[in-house]
C-alpha cells in the first residue's frame, strides 16, 4: 500500500481534501499578487492632482519596476526551494512566505517611496519562500499516484486563476473607486487570511512538509547514491556566480536608469545598450552550467534532465508571448479598442459583467462547501477563517454590483479584459483535469504543441482584427471581440502547457532536489516575463515602422513554430522520459 493512500480516503471531487486547502491558500496568494499588480502601474502613472492622485511616473519607469519585481519574484524561489528542501520544511516555508507578503502589502498601503520599495522587497522574499514549497507539498502528496498528478495540478492551477480573477476585479475596483491604499491593503488582508487558514489546516498533511530529520537526510543520501550524487564543482560555482552577478546588474540597472536616471553602466557592446549586455552574459553562463552539470548524472537522470531543460526553453518563449497580457495588450485595449458603451449595449455589458463575476464565485463557493463538508470539524478554525474570507468577498462584490448598476452608460475598463483569462481558466480547468485523468491523456510533446499553437492562434485573431489599421496609426476603434477570442485561446494554451510544466517537473526530477528545481522552473518563467517586457515595450516602434497587425503576427508565428518543433522532438522526448507520461 502506498503511504500516501491515506490522503485519498477523504476526497473532494476525486482528490484529497488537503489539495483544496492548498487550492485556497494559493488562491489568496494570487489574489494579493494580481490585485496589487492590477493597480500598481495605474497608481504610479496616475496624475499627481485629483480625487485619487497617483505619483505621475512615466509608463516606462513604472513597467520597468514591475518587470524587475516580477523577475526577482521568480528568482527568489531558487533560495526558498533550497531552504524548504534542506532546512525548514515546506509547510514552515509557506507560512513564513505568506507572513512576509502580508507585511509587504501593508507597507505598500502607506503610499510613500520608502515603504513602496520595502513592500516590494518583502513581497519578493515572501514569494521565494512560498511558491516552490507549496507546489512541493502537492508533489509529495501525490508520490506513487502519477496518474492523478496532471489533474491535481490543473485543479491547483484553477485556484491560481480564481485568485487572479478576484484580485484583479476587487483590488482594481477598490483602488480606483475608493483609494489606492485601500486596494493595496485589501490585497494584504486576504494574504493574511490565507496564511491563517493554511496554518490551522496543517493536520491534514500528516508529516508531508515537515522539516527534514537526520534520518530523512540519511535516507535521501542513500537513495541519491544510486542516482550518482552530483556535487557542485569549482566550475559550477564560477558559472553560478557569473550568472547571479550578471543577472543582478541587468535587473537592478534597468529600473534605476528609468526611474531615477541612475545608469550604473553606460556603454554599448554589439548593439546592446548598458546592462542588456549582462543579460546575455547571464544567459550564456546558465546554458554553460547546464552543459557541464547534466552529463555528470546517471543516464536515466541525465536524459530526464535534458527533457526538463527542453520544457524550460519552451516555457521561456511561451511566457514571453503570454505576458504581453501585462504589457502590449493593455496598450492595444486602450488605444485601438472601442470600449465606450451606452443604451442597450451598456445594459448588456452590465449583465455580462455581473454574470462573469457571480458565476465563477458561485463555483468556487461550491468547492468551499464541499471542503467544509469533508473537513469542517477536523480543521474547524481554518474553515471558519476561510468562511470569513468568502463573506468579505461576497460583500464587496454585492456593493460593486449595486454601485455600477446606477449609471446608464459605461466605458469598459482596460483591466476588465484581463479578468477573462482567469474566468476561462475557472470554466475550462475542470474539463482539462478530466481529460488528463482519462485514457486520452496525450503525451508531453503534444501538450506543449497544443499550448504553444493555441497561444499563437490567439494572437492570430488580434493580427486579423488589426489588418486594416495602417502603419503609424496611433489609435483605432476595433471590435472588442478580437480581445475576447485572444484571451480565450491564450487561456486554452495556458491550460495545456503551464500546469503541465509543474506536473512533469515533479515526475522527472529526483525527490532530493524537487523544490530547488521548482525554483529553476520559475527562473524560466522569470526570463520569459522580462523578455515579454522588453518586446512589448517596442510595440510603438514596430507599429510605426510596420503595422499593428505585423506586431501581433510575430507572436502568432513564433509560438506555432515552436509547437511544431515540440511535435518533431516527440520521439526523443518520449525515449528520454524513460516511461514517464
C-alpha positions as CSV (number, residue, x, y, z in Angstrom):
1,X,0.0,0.0,0.0
2,X,1.3,3.5,-0.9
3,X,2.0,5.6,2.1
4,X,0.0,8.5,0.6
5,X,-3.2,6.4,0.1
6,X,-4.4,7.9,3.4
7,X,-4.9,11.2,1.7
8,X,-7.3,9.6,-0.8
9,X,-9.6,8.2,1.9
10,X,-11.1,11.7,2.3
11,X,-11.6,13.3,-1.2
12,X,-13.3,16.3,-2.7
13,X,-14.1,16.0,-6.5
14,X,-11.9,12.8,-6.6
15,X,-8.8,14.4,-5.0
16,X,-7.6,14.7,-1.4
17,X,-9.2,17.4,0.8
18,X,-5.7,18.6,1.6
19,X,-5.3,19.6,-2.1
20,X,-8.1,22.1,-1.7
21,X,-6.6,23.6,1.4
22,X,-3.6,24.3,-0.9
23,X,-6.0,25.4,-3.6
24,X,-7.5,28.2,-1.4
25,X,-4.1,29.1,0.1
26,X,-2.7,29.7,-3.4
27,X,-5.9,31.4,-4.4
28,X,-5.4,34.1,-1.7
29,X,-1.7,34.5,-2.5
30,X,-2.5,35.0,-6.2
31,X,-5.4,37.4,-5.2
32,X,-2.9,39.5,-3.4
33,X,-0.3,39.4,-6.2
34,X,-2.6,40.1,-9.1
35,X,-4.7,42.6,-7.1
36,X,-1.5,44.6,-6.3
37,X,-0.2,44.2,-9.9
38,X,-3.6,45.4,-11.4
39,X,-3.3,48.8,-9.6
40,X,0.4,49.3,-9.2
41,X,1.2,50.7,-12.7
42,X,-2.1,52.7,-12.7
43,X,-1.2,54.2,-9.3
44,X,2.4,55.0,-10.3
45,X,1.5,56.6,-13.6
46,X,-1.6,58.4,-12.3
47,X,-1.9,62.2,-12.3
48,X,-0.4,63.9,-9.2
49,X,-3.5,66.0,-8.7
50,X,-7.1,64.7,-8.5
51,X,-9.6,62.9,-6.2
52,X,-7.4,59.8,-6.2
53,X,-3.9,61.1,-7.1
54,X,-1.0,58.9,-8.3
55,X,2.7,59.6,-8.5
56,X,3.0,60.8,-12.0
57,X,5.7,58.3,-13.1
58,X,6.3,57.6,-16.8
59,X,4.9,54.3,-18.2
60,X,8.4,53.0,-19.0
61,X,9.6,53.7,-15.4
62,X,6.5,52.0,-13.9
63,X,6.7,49.0,-16.2
64,X,10.4,48.7,-15.6
65,X,9.8,48.5,-11.8
66,X,7.0,46.0,-12.3
67,X,9.2,43.9,-14.6
68,X,12.1,43.8,-12.2
69,X,9.8,42.9,-9.3
70,X,8.3,40.1,-11.3
71,X,11.8,38.7,-12.3
72,X,13.0,38.9,-8.7
73,X,9.8,37.2,-7.5
74,X,10.5,34.3,-9.8
75,X,14.3,34.2,-9.0
76,X,13.7,34.1,-5.2
77,X,12.2,30.6,-5.2
78,X,15.7,29.2,-6.1
79,X,16.8,30.1,-2.5
80,X,13.4,29.4,-0.9
81,X,13.1,26.0,-2.5
82,X,16.6,25.0,-1.2
83,X,15.7,26.1,2.3
84,X,12.4,24.2,2.2
85,X,14.2,21.1,0.9
86,X,17.1,21.1,3.3
87,X,16.4,23.2,6.4
88,X,13.0,24.3,7.5
89,X,10.5,22.2,5.6
90,X,7.8,23.0,3.1
91,X,5.0,24.0,5.4
92,X,7.1,26.3,7.6
93,X,8.3,28.0,4.4
94,X,4.7,28.6,3.2
95,X,3.8,30.2,6.5
96,X,6.9,32.4,6.6
97,X,6.3,33.4,2.9
98,X,2.7,34.3,3.5
99,X,3.6,36.4,6.6
100,X,6.3,38.4,4.7
101,X,3.9,39.0,1.8
102,X,1.2,40.3,4.2
103,X,3.7,42.8,5.7
104,X,4.8,43.7,2.1
105,X,1.2,44.6,1.1
106,X,0.7,46.6,4.3
107,X,3.9,48.6,3.6
108,X,2.7,49.5,0.1
109,X,-0.6,50.7,1.5
110,X,1.4,53.5,3.3
111,X,2.0,55.2,-0.2
112,X,5.5,56.6,0.3
113,X,8.5,55.7,-1.9
114,X,10.4,54.2,1.0
115,X,7.6,51.9,2.1
116,X,6.9,51.1,-1.6
117,X,10.4,49.7,-2.0
118,X,10.3,48.0,1.4
119,X,6.9,46.4,0.5
120,X,8.2,45.1,-2.9
121,X,11.3,43.7,-1.2
122,X,9.2,41.8,1.4
123,X,6.9,40.5,-1.4
124,X,9.9,39.2,-3.3
125,X,11.4,37.4,-0.3
126,X,8.0,36.1,0.7
127,X,7.3,34.8,-2.8
128,X,10.7,33.0,-2.6
129,X,9.6,31.0,0.4
130,X,6.0,30.5,-0.7
131,X,6.0,29.5,-4.4
132,X,8.3,26.5,-4.7
133,X,7.3,24.9,-1.4
134,X,3.5,24.9,-1.8
135,X,3.9,23.1,-5.1
136,X,6.4,20.7,-3.5
137,X,3.7,19.7,-0.9
138,X,1.5,18.7,-3.8
139,X,4.3,16.7,-5.4
140,X,5.0,14.8,-2.2
141,X,1.3,14.2,-1.6
142,X,0.9,12.5,-5.0
143,X,4.0,10.4,-4.8
144,X,3.1,7.0,-6.3
145,X,-0.1,8.4,-7.8
146,X,1.3,9.8,-11.1
147,X,-2.0,9.0,-12.8
148,X,-3.6,11.7,-10.6
149,X,-0.9,14.4,-10.8
150,X,-1.9,16.1,-14.0
151,X,-5.4,16.5,-12.8
152,X,-4.2,17.7,-9.4
153,X,-2.0,20.4,-10.8
154,X,-4.9,21.6,-13.1
155,X,-7.1,21.9,-10.1
156,X,-4.4,23.8,-8.2
157,X,-3.9,26.0,-11.3
158,X,-7.6,26.8,-11.2
159,X,-7.0,28.1,-7.7
160,X,-4.2,30.3,-9.1
161,X,-6.6,31.8,-11.6
162,X,-9.5,32.1,-9.2
163,X,-7.3,34.3,-7.1
164,X,-6.1,36.3,-10.1
165,X,-9.7,36.8,-11.2
166,X,-10.9,38.0,-7.8
167,X,-7.8,40.1,-7.1
168,X,-7.9,42.0,-10.4
169,X,-11.6,42.6,-10.1
170,X,-11.8,43.6,-6.4
171,X,-8.4,45.3,-5.7
172,X,-8.7,47.1,-9.1
173,X,-12.2,48.4,-8.4
174,X,-11.5,49.3,-4.8
175,X,-8.2,51.0,-5.7
176,X,-9.7,53.1,-8.5
177,X,-13.0,53.9,-6.8
178,X,-12.1,54.2,-3.2
179,X,-8.4,54.8,-2.9
180,X,-5.0,53.2,-3.9
181,X,-4.0,52.5,-0.3
182,X,-7.3,50.6,0.2
183,X,-6.6,48.5,-2.8
184,X,-3.1,47.6,-1.6
185,X,-4.4,47.0,1.9
186,X,-7.2,44.7,0.6
187,X,-4.5,42.5,-1.0
188,X,-2.7,42.3,2.3
189,X,-5.9,41.3,4.2
190,X,-6.6,38.3,2.1
191,X,-2.9,37.2,2.2
192,X,-3.2,37.3,6.0
193,X,-6.4,35.3,6.0
194,X,-4.8,32.8,3.6
195,X,-1.9,32.3,5.9
196,X,-4.1,31.7,8.9
197,X,-6.3,29.3,7.0
198,X,-3.2,27.2,5.9
199,X,-1.5,27.3,9.3
200,X,-4.5,25.8,11.1
201,X,-5.2,23.2,8.4
202,X,-1.8,21.5,8.7
203,X,-3.1,18.4,10.5
204,X,-4.5,17.3,7.1
205,X,-0.9,17.0,5.7
206,X,0.4,14.4,8.2
207,X,4.2,14.5,8.0
208,X,4.4,15.9,4.5
209,X,6.3,19.2,4.5
210,X,7.9,18.7,8.0
211,X,11.5,19.9,8.4
212,X,13.9,17.2,7.3
213,X,15.2,15.0,10.1
214,X,18.6,13.3,10.3
215,X,17.0,10.0,9.4
216,X,15.4,11.7,6.3
217,X,18.8,13.1,5.3
218,X,20.4,9.7,5.6
219,X,17.6,8.1,3.5
220,X,17.9,10.8,0.9
221,X,21.6,10.3,0.7
222,X,21.2,6.5,0.4
223,X,18.7,6.9,-2.4
224,X,20.8,9.6,-4.1
225,X,23.8,7.3,-4.1
226,X,22.1,5.1,-6.6
227,X,21.4,8.2,-8.7
228,X,25.1,9.3,-8.5
229,X,25.3,12.4,-6.4
230,X,26.4,15.4,-8.4
231,X,28.3,17.8,-6.0
232,X,29.0,21.4,-7.2
233,X,32.5,21.7,-8.6
234,X,34.5,24.9,-8.8
235,X,33.5,25.4,-12.4
236,X,29.8,25.1,-11.4
237,X,30.2,27.6,-8.6
238,X,32.0,30.0,-11.0
239,X,29.2,29.8,-13.6
240,X,26.6,30.3,-10.9
241,X,28.3,33.4,-9.5
242,X,28.7,34.7,-13.1
243,X,25.0,34.2,-13.7
244,X,23.9,35.7,-10.4
245,X,26.1,38.8,-10.7
246,X,25.3,39.5,-14.4
247,X,21.6,38.9,-13.8
248,X,21.6,41.3,-10.8
249,X,23.4,44.0,-12.8
250,X,20.8,43.8,-15.5
251,X,17.7,43.5,-13.2
252,X,18.8,46.4,-10.9
253,X,20.2,48.8,-13.5
254,X,17.1,48.7,-15.7
255,X,14.6,50.4,-13.3
256,X,17.3,52.6,-11.8
257,X,18.1,54.1,-15.2
258,X,14.4,54.6,-16.0
259,X,13.1,55.8,-12.6
260,X,16.0,57.8,-11.1
261,X,18.2,58.4,-14.2
262,X,20.9,56.4,-12.4
263,X,22.9,54.5,-15.0
264,X,25.4,52.2,-13.4
265,X,26.7,51.1,-16.7
266,X,26.8,53.4,-19.6
267,X,28.2,51.7,-22.7
268,X,27.2,49.8,-25.8
269,X,28.5,46.4,-26.9
270,X,27.3,44.6,-30.1
271,X,24.4,47.0,-30.3
272,X,23.2,46.2,-26.8
273,X,23.0,49.2,-24.5
274,X,24.1,49.3,-20.9
275,X,23.0,46.3,-18.8
276,X,21.4,44.4,-21.6
277,X,24.9,43.0,-22.4
278,X,24.9,41.5,-18.9
279,X,21.6,39.8,-19.6
280,X,23.4,38.0,-22.4
281,X,26.3,37.0,-20.2
282,X,23.8,35.6,-17.6
283,X,22.1,33.6,-20.3
284,X,25.4,32.1,-21.6
285,X,26.5,31.3,-18.0
286,X,23.3,29.5,-17.3
287,X,23.4,27.4,-20.5
288,X,27.1,26.6,-19.8
289,X,26.1,25.4,-16.3
290,X,23.5,23.0,-17.8
291,X,26.0,21.7,-20.3
292,X,28.7,20.9,-17.7
293,X,26.3,19.5,-15.0
294,X,23.7,17.4,-16.8
295,X,26.2,14.9,-18.3
296,X,27.5,14.0,-14.8
297,X,24.2,12.5,-13.8
298,X,23.4,8.8,-14.3
299,X,22.0,8.1,-17.8
300,X,18.3,8.0,-16.8
301,X,18.5,11.1,-14.6
302,X,20.6,12.8,-17.3
303,X,18.0,12.1,-20.0
304,X,15.2,13.3,-17.9
305,X,17.1,16.5,-17.0
306,X,17.6,17.1,-20.7
307,X,13.8,16.8,-21.3
308,X,13.2,19.2,-18.3
309,X,15.6,21.7,-20.0
310,X,13.7,21.4,-23.3
311,X,10.5,22.1,-21.5
312,X,12.0,25.1,-19.7
313,X,13.1,26.6,-23.1
314,X,9.5,26.2,-24.4
315,X,8.3,27.8,-21.1
316,X,10.5,30.9,-21.7
317,X,9.1,31.6,-25.1
318,X,5.5,30.8,-24.0
319,X,5.6,33.4,-21.2
320,X,7.4,35.9,-23.4
321,X,4.4,35.8,-25.6
322,X,1.7,35.2,-23.0
323,X,2.8,38.0,-20.7
324,X,2.0,40.5,-23.4
325,X,-1.2,40.5,-21.5
326,X,0.5,42.7,-18.9
327,X,2.4,44.8,-21.5
328,X,1.2,45.3,-25.1
329,X,-2.4,44.1,-24.7
330,X,-3.4,46.8,-22.3
331,X,-2.0,49.4,-24.7
332,X,-3.9,47.7,-27.6
333,X,-7.0,47.8,-25.4
334,X,-6.6,51.4,-24.5
335,X,-5.6,52.8,-27.9
336,X,-7.2,50.5,-30.5
337,X,-10.3,49.1,-29.0
338,X,-13.8,50.7,-28.9
339,X,-14.7,50.4,-25.2
340,X,-17.5,53.0,-24.8
341,X,-21.0,51.6,-24.4
342,X,-24.4,53.2,-23.9
343,X,-28.0,52.3,-24.0
344,X,-28.7,48.6,-24.6
345,X,-25.0,47.9,-25.2
346,X,-24.2,49.2,-21.8
347,X,-27.0,47.2,-20.2
348,X,-25.9,44.0,-21.9
349,X,-22.3,44.6,-20.7
350,X,-23.5,45.1,-17.2
351,X,-25.4,41.8,-17.3
352,X,-22.4,40.0,-18.7
353,X,-20.2,41.7,-16.1
354,X,-22.5,40.5,-13.3
355,X,-22.6,37.0,-14.8
356,X,-18.8,36.6,-15.2
357,X,-18.4,37.9,-11.6
358,X,-21.0,35.9,-9.8
359,X,-21.0,32.6,-11.6
360,X,-17.3,31.8,-11.1
361,X,-17.6,32.8,-7.5
362,X,-20.6,30.5,-7.1
363,X,-18.4,27.7,-8.5
364,X,-15.6,28.4,-6.1
365,X,-18.1,28.7,-3.2
366,X,-19.4,25.3,-4.2
367,X,-15.9,23.8,-3.9
368,X,-15.6,25.6,-0.5
369,X,-18.8,23.9,0.7
370,X,-17.5,20.5,-0.4
371,X,-14.3,21.1,1.6
372,X,-16.4,22.2,4.6
373,X,-18.4,19.0,4.4
374,X,-15.4,16.8,4.5
375,X,-13.1,18.7,7.0
376,X,-15.2,21.2,9.0
377,X,-14.7,19.6,12.4
378,X,-11.2,18.3,11.7
379,X,-9.8,21.7,10.9
380,X,-12.5,23.9,12.4
381,X,-10.7,27.2,12.9
382,X,-9.1,27.0,9.4
383,X,-12.5,26.6,7.9
384,X,-14.0,29.4,9.9
385,X,-11.3,31.8,8.7
386,X,-11.9,30.6,5.1
387,X,-15.6,31.2,5.5
388,X,-15.0,34.7,6.8
389,X,-12.8,35.4,3.7
390,X,-15.7,34.5,1.4
391,X,-18.2,36.6,3.4
392,X,-15.9,39.6,2.8
393,X,-15.5,38.8,-0.9
394,X,-19.3,38.4,-1.4
395,X,-19.9,41.7,0.5
396,X,-17.5,43.7,-1.7
397,X,-19.0,42.1,-4.9
398,X,-22.6,42.9,-4.0
399,X,-21.6,46.5,-3.2
400,X,-19.7,46.8,-6.5
401,X,-22.7,45.5,-8.5
402,X,-25.1,47.9,-6.7
403,X,-22.8,50.9,-7.4
404,X,-22.2,50.1,-11.1
405,X,-25.9,49.5,-11.8
406,X,-26.6,53.2,-11.1
407,X,-25.0,54.5,-14.3
408,X,-26.8,54.5,-17.7
409,X,-23.6,54.3,-19.8
410,X,-20.2,52.7,-19.3
411,X,-16.6,52.6,-20.6
412,X,-15.3,49.0,-20.3
413,X,-12.2,49.2,-18.0
414,X,-8.9,48.3,-19.6
415,X,-8.3,45.8,-16.8
416,X,-11.7,44.1,-17.3
417,X,-10.3,42.0,-20.2
418,X,-7.5,40.6,-18.1
419,X,-10.3,39.0,-16.0
420,X,-11.3,36.9,-19.0
421,X,-8.1,34.8,-18.7
422,X,-8.9,33.8,-15.1
423,X,-12.6,33.4,-16.0
424,X,-11.8,30.9,-18.8
425,X,-9.4,29.1,-16.5
426,X,-12.2,28.6,-13.9
427,X,-14.6,27.4,-16.6
428,X,-12.2,25.1,-18.6
429,X,-9.8,23.8,-15.9
430,X,-12.2,21.0,-14.7
431,X,-12.6,19.8,-18.2
432,X,-8.9,19.7,-18.8
433,X,-8.4,17.9,-15.5
434,X,-10.9,15.2,-16.6
435,X,-9.1,15.0,-20.0
436,X,-5.6,14.5,-18.3
437,X,-7.1,11.8,-16.0
438,X,-8.7,9.9,-18.9
439,X,-7.3,7.3,-21.2
440,X,-7.0,10.0,-23.9
441,X,-4.3,11.9,-22.0
442,X,-1.8,13.0,-24.7
443,X,2.0,12.8,-24.4
444,X,4.1,15.7,-23.2
445,X,5.2,16.8,-26.7
446,X,1.6,17.1,-27.8
447,X,0.6,19.1,-24.7
448,X,3.4,21.6,-25.4
449,X,2.4,21.7,-29.1
450,X,-1.2,22.5,-28.2
451,X,-0.1,25.1,-25.6
452,X,2.1,27.0,-28.0
453,X,-0.1,26.6,-31.0
454,X,-3.3,27.8,-29.3
455,X,-1.3,30.8,-27.9
456,X,-0.3,31.7,-31.4
457,X,-3.8,31.3,-32.7
458,X,-5.0,33.8,-30.1
459,X,-2.5,36.4,-31.4
460,X,-3.6,35.5,-34.9
461,X,-7.1,36.8,-34.1
462,X,-5.6,40.1,-33.0
463,X,-3.4,40.3,-36.1
464,X,-6.5,39.6,-38.3
465,X,-8.6,42.2,-36.5
466,X,-5.9,44.9,-36.9
467,X,-5.3,44.0,-40.6
468,X,-6.8,47.3,-41.8
469,X,-5.1,49.6,-39.3
470,X,-2.4,51.5,-41.3
471,X,1.2,51.7,-40.3
472,X,1.9,54.5,-37.9
473,X,-1.7,54.8,-36.6
474,X,-1.9,55.9,-33.0
475,X,-5.5,54.8,-32.5
476,X,-8.4,52.9,-33.9
477,X,-11.9,51.6,-32.9
478,X,-11.6,47.8,-33.3
479,X,-14.2,45.4,-32.0
480,X,-13.8,44.0,-28.5
481,X,-14.5,40.5,-29.9
482,X,-10.9,40.1,-31.1
483,X,-9.7,40.6,-27.5
484,X,-12.2,38.1,-26.2
485,X,-11.1,35.5,-28.8
486,X,-7.4,36.2,-28.0
487,X,-7.9,35.7,-24.2
488,X,-9.9,32.5,-24.9
489,X,-7.2,30.9,-27.0
490,X,-4.4,32.1,-24.8
491,X,-6.2,30.5,-21.8
492,X,-6.7,27.2,-23.6
493,X,-3.0,27.2,-24.5
494,X,-2.1,28.1,-20.9
495,X,-4.1,25.1,-19.6
496,X,-2.2,22.8,-21.9
497,X,1.3,24.0,-21.0
498,X,1.7,25.9,-17.8
499,X,0.3,23.4,-15.2
500,X,1.8,20.5,-17.2
501,X,5.3,22.1,-16.7
502,X,4.8,21.8,-12.9
503,X,3.5,18.3,-13.2
504,X,6.2,16.9,-15.5
505,X,8.9,18.6,-13.3
506,X,7.6,16.7,-10.3
507,X,7.8,13.4,-12.3
508,X,11.2,13.9,-14.0
509,X,13.3,15.4,-11.1
510,X,14.7,13.3,-8.3
511,X,12.9,13.8,-5.0
512,X,16.1,15.1,-3.2
513,X,16.1,18.3,-5.3
514,X,12.5,18.8,-6.2
515,X,11.9,22.1,-4.6
516,X,15.2,23.6,-5.9
517,X,14.2,22.6,-9.4
518,X,10.8,24.2,-9.0
519,X,12.9,27.3,-8.4
520,X,14.7,26.7,-11.7
521,X,11.4,26.3,-13.5
522,X,10.3,29.6,-12.1
523,X,13.6,31.1,-13.3
524,X,12.5,30.1,-16.8
525,X,9.2,31.9,-16.2
526,X,11.1,34.9,-14.8
527,X,13.2,35.2,-18.0
528,X,10.0,34.9,-20.1
529,X,8.4,37.7,-18.1
530,X,11.4,40.0,-18.5
531,X,11.7,39.2,-22.2
532,X,8.0,40.0,-22.6
533,X,8.5,43.4,-21.1
534,X,11.3,44.2,-23.5
535,X,9.5,43.0,-26.6
536,X,6.2,44.6,-25.5
537,X,8.0,47.9,-25.0
538,X,8.7,48.1,-28.7
539,X,5.1,48.0,-29.8
540,X,5.1,51.7,-30.7
541,X,8.3,51.3,-32.7
542,X,7.1,48.2,-34.6
543,X,3.6,49.6,-35.3
544,X,5.2,52.9,-36.6
545,X,7.6,51.1,-38.9
546,X,5.4,48.2,-40.0
547,X,1.9,47.8,-38.6
548,X,-0.1,46.7,-35.6
549,X,-1.1,43.5,-37.4
550,X,2.6,42.8,-38.1
551,X,3.4,43.2,-34.4
552,X,0.9,40.5,-33.4
553,X,2.0,38.3,-36.3
554,X,5.4,37.9,-34.6
555,X,3.6,36.3,-31.6
556,X,1.5,34.2,-34.0
557,X,4.3,32.7,-36.0
558,X,6.9,32.0,-33.3
559,X,4.8,30.1,-30.8
560,X,3.2,28.0,-33.6
561,X,6.6,27.3,-35.0
562,X,7.9,26.2,-31.6
563,X,4.8,24.0,-31.2
564,X,5.7,22.2,-34.4
565,X,9.3,21.7,-33.0
566,X,7.8,20.1,-29.9
567,X,6.0,17.6,-32.2
568,X,9.1,16.9,-34.2
569,X,11.0,16.2,-30.9
570,X,8.4,13.7,-29.8
571,X,10.4,10.5,-30.4
572,X,13.4,12.0,-28.5
573,X,11.3,13.3,-25.6
574,X,9.4,10.0,-25.3
575,X,12.6,8.0,-25.2
576,X,14.4,10.3,-22.8
577,X,11.5,10.3,-20.3
578,X,12.0,6.6,-19.7
579,X,8.4,5.6,-19.3
580,X,7.1,8.8,-17.7
581,X,3.9,10.1,-19.3
